[in-house]
Each structure stands twice: as structure tokens, then as C-alpha cells.
Amino acid sequence: MIVGFIGLGIMGKPMSKNLLKAGYSLVVYDHNQDTVKEVAAAGAKAAQSTKEVAEQSDVIITMLPNSPHVKEVALGEGGLVDVAKKGTVLIDMSSIAPLASREIHDALAAKGIAMLDAPVSGGEPKAIDGTLSVMVGGDKALFDKYYDLMKAMAGSVVYTGGIGAGNVTKLANQVIVALNIAAMSEAFTLATKAGVEPELVYQAIRGGLAGSTVLDAKAPMVLDRNFKPGFRIDLHIKDLQNALDTSHGVGSSLPLTAAVMEIMQALRTDGMGDLDHSAIARFYEKAAKVEIKK
């Protein structure tokens, strides 16, 4: 089986390298040719276009920023819909709008190309160590066939329903993550303003009901003043916009999500869109005129 991989950014590059470590034969493409060369040096075959990937691959993984990018690769001029062989499978591991996943699936299916939507959670650290959580929508038999391929990049791979269900699950995940970081930021700002060391607050609460994976991943970053992006605010804004758009389409109100979206938009306006989403804390710090640190 030859695996094509399109999109070698913060997440895609380590994911592709983990597939190589697992013994898969890989053909890779990205607009950034330096990244392509890096992954090729690790054992992949470099391609110069989406067309080259499609011509050589049995299954193609895409890891791209948003819906328009996936639609361009899949349905645009010279895209998979035109150049991929009948029987090819697309596993889109990008985080995009569920309706876009369904649109792409239906257009590809008409040409004999199958598709799973399989967005991931865990950010760059888990992409590097191969412990991502993958949420998969599509045909269950197709999921079963490619489970091992996805598991080579992940700690868990869970089937969530028909096409688009993976991205609905990812939106739910992103809502919970964003609200957790905002809640943590509020709490640590309160502690700091009240004269209690936030590091001690963190250690006291992390083993109780307030403890969470989000808290353990992001509290140390804030306390260390480390906002190097594992997952950028700009990308979280994209996910929350998809969540809000989907919620409006299905009639589900997301008032807390909308509030955190406005916090992130304010941070982007202040030039912090490229920072890690743990920088939500900086919105609260600015309002309270304090700094959360050890």
C-alpha cells in the first residue's frame, strides 16, 4: 500500500514521520518544499503536486488548515476528483466544517473515490509522539480497513458515525478545550489578583474535580510564560467559527463558545493570533493588570 500525504505543517510533518517509522511507503507534498525535503530525507518520496501524489497512491491523507484548502485539493482544478484512480481512498485528517466533509465525500463518491473524515486532537506534542486522538466519520468497513494506518499516528482512533461525524466530534472537542482554557485563565487571574500563588493553586486543584488534561497541558505553559504554539489561536478561531456556523445550522445555541470566540478575536487584534491558545490567559491579565507566573 502506497500512502500519499498532503499537508506537512505543524501537525502533518510529525504525523507523516510517524507513518514512516511504522514502515509505510509514503509520497508527500506541501507548498513548502523545504518541509517536503525534510520528510523525504526521513524516507518519503517527494512529489511536486497533488496530481503526482494521486497518481502514485492507494490512500491519500490530507492535513490542511481549513475547509477551502481541503476542497481545493479534493475538488479544485487538477484535484483528486479529476486525477485520483477509481478505488482510491481519501482520509481527511484536517479539522473542517462537517458540511464541507459531506460535500467533498459526495463529489468524490461519484467518481469512485471513498472518503473518511478523521480530524485529530492533541496538538504538536502528541503529533510528534504519535499519541493523537482521532475522531472518524464515514463507512464503518472503511474505518476498520484503515484503522491500523491511523493508529500508527495516534493513541486512540474512535469511530463516531457517518461522514461528517468526525468533524462534529472535533468541534465538540474544540469547544470544551477553549472553555477549559478560559476557565483556567479566569481562575488563575483571580488567584493572582487575590495574592495567592497560581502555581500553588494549580498543584492543589489538579488532582480534584477541576483537574483535566487541558489544565495539565496548559497551566504549566502559562506559569512558565511559554506561549510557543502547539495550537495557534488563529486555528482555534477557525474551529470555533465552524462550531458556531454548524450550531446555527442545526439550531443549537453556544453562548459560552461565542464569548470565548470574542476573547480570541481580541487577542488576534492585539497581534497574538500566532501564539498558543494558552495565551487566552493574556486577555484576562490585561484586564486585571496582573501577570500569571510562578
Secondary structure, 3 states (H helix, E strand, C coil): CEEEEECCCCCHHHHHHHHHHCCCEEEEECCCHHHHHHHHHCCCEECCCHHHHHHHCCEEEECCCCHHHHHHHHHCCCCHHHHCCCCCEEEECCCCCHHHHHHHHHHHHCCCCEEEECCEECHHHHHHHCCEEEEEECCHHHHHHCHHHHHCCEEEEEEEECCCHHHHHHHHHHHHHHHHHHHHHHHHHHHHHCCCCHHHHHHHHCCCCCCCHHHHHHHHHHHCCCCCCCCEHHHHHHHHHHHHHHHHHHCCCCHHHHHHHHHHHHHHHCCCCCCEHHHHHHHHHHHHCCCCCC
